[in-house]
Amino acid sequence: MHYIVTGGAGFIGSHIARYLAGQGHDITVIDDLTTGKQENLVEKCSSGRINFIEGSITDSELLNRTFCDADGIFHEAALVSVPWSFEHPLETSEVNITGTLKVLIAARDCSVKKVVFASSSAVYGDNPELPKKESMIPEPKSPYALSKMTGEYLGDIFHKSYGISFVGLRYFNVYGPRQDLKSPYAAVVPKFISRILHGEAPLIFGDGSQTRDFVYVQDVVRANVMAMERNVNGIFNVASGRRISVDELAAIIPALMGRSVRPVHGPERAGDILHSYADISKIKNEFFSPEYSLETGLKETIEWYRNAGNGVS
């Protein structure tokens, strides 16, 4: 198969592209390198299985040229930071909403059969009902969350109006190797690991009682591939179905690293959700179950950051 991975030089996108290339598929990655890194793909590009194109999903001409013989599209490209989306709501909308619309239009015009879209648990907002179910009414609290909700609605419209198969995967808290450490909005798992490797205490925004449902990136890759390959449409949670507090995470990671360190606390961040915990019964009934425990995924992630030279002492 020939698959497109938008945002394929980024954290999740590069894992998807590398996995598909390893399965013998031909992959075209489109990434403007705003947050992605071409080195995430270097050995697969040199093997000839991945064709890398530096460009934006807002470039309709590029999309139409690239999608012309594609069997499916994994749409991962997005501006993904909640805090950044408050500071830059227009840019967030232009890439995440207009860019997604352009991807869907190009998919329609090029007769691409299926689009698998990276959505987010952020669409649920701070509704106190737990666990989060796909049937709940979205309550986005940030421009980022609103953009992901809009992407889901656009995909549903293109499915019903133009016959494009569409799956939206609501990622919960994805972690794993190659997550960006340099961004001020970096995710909590790599930030904790990095700080501990540098002899610093984990920094928690808020009191640490907030809960998260962490899912390992390799499980997310499997969910994407199975969504593409199976005859399914609609919106699905992608998570572990288990929640822990950020305080608990700040105890587990140092223990796995053989360190004894207590976290420090900073102010809460705008738009952060208090509790995040997924009901994954829908996706389990249809096509996917997570395989990685939190401990196993964290061990692999810690080992990668150590080997990547991120300051172990």
Beta strands, then each sheet from edge to edge (+ up, - down):
strand 1: 2-6
strand 2: 26-31
strand 3: 50-54
strand 4: 72-75
strand 5: 114-120
strand 6: 165-171
strand 7: 173-175
strand 8: 203-205
strand 9: 211-212
strand 10: 214-216
strand 11: 234-238
strand 12: 244-245
strand 13: 264-266
sheet 1: 3+ 2+ 1+ 4+ 5+ 6+ 11+
sheet 2: 7+ 10+
sheet 3: 8+ 13+
sheet 4: 9+ 12-
end
